[in-house]
């Protein structure tokens, strides 16, 4: 149940954040806005670390698949592309396309067992669900 609730909260927060970041970008620049997002996220994480268990930072260097440490770099590009898509398409259209892209890429990752994820079998029902979601975007965008 917590996973379901966390996913709903995450989606809501991503939409609000995208709108906020787009507005900051309009008043500053893409790089200033993105830098602020990453810096403020870092400050929040350091504060949370100070008030919780304080696991060893040195554990980062013991991670087996070093490429997984690129999550922060990817996060910067996520911020940039969300800002640009929301500015160009508006929050609702951008969010729908972002979610469809996430769904497709996540399913491909599961199908091929990429990045250490357990491999899942191909299921036509899931592809049909994605096609219905894409049809929903077409209907939503239809004027």
Residue, then its C-alpha position, 0 to 999 in steps of 0.5 A: x500500500x505504501x508503494x502505491x501511495x508513494x507513487x501517487x505522491x511522487x507523480x503529484x510532486x513532479x507535476x508541481x515541481x515542473x511548473x515551479x521550475x518552469x516559472x523560475x526558468x522564465x525569470x532566470x535561465x535554464x541553467x540557473x533554475x536547474x542548478x538551484x533545483x539540484x543544489x536545494x535538493x542536495x541541501x535537503x538530503x544533507x539535512x536529512x542525513x544529519x538527522x537520521x542514521x548517518x550511514x557512511x558516505x564511504x559506502x558509495x565507493x563500494x558500490x559494484x556497478x559504478x554506472x548506477x552512481x550517475x543517477x544525479x547526473x540523470x536527475x539534472x537532465x530530467x530537470x532540464x527536459x521537464x522544464x523545457x517540455x512543460x514550457x513548450x507543451x503545458x503541464x498536462x500534455x508534458x506530464x502525460x508524455x513523460x509518464x508514457x515515456x517512463x512506462x515504455x522505458x521501464x517495461x523495456x528495462x524489465x523485459x531485458x533485465x537491464x541494470x540488474x532488474x529481474x527479467x520479466x516475460x513479454x505480455x501482450x496485455x501490458x503492450x495493449x495497456x500502453x497503447x490505450x494510454x497513448x490513445x488517451x494522450x491523442x484524445x486528450x490533445x485532440x482539439 
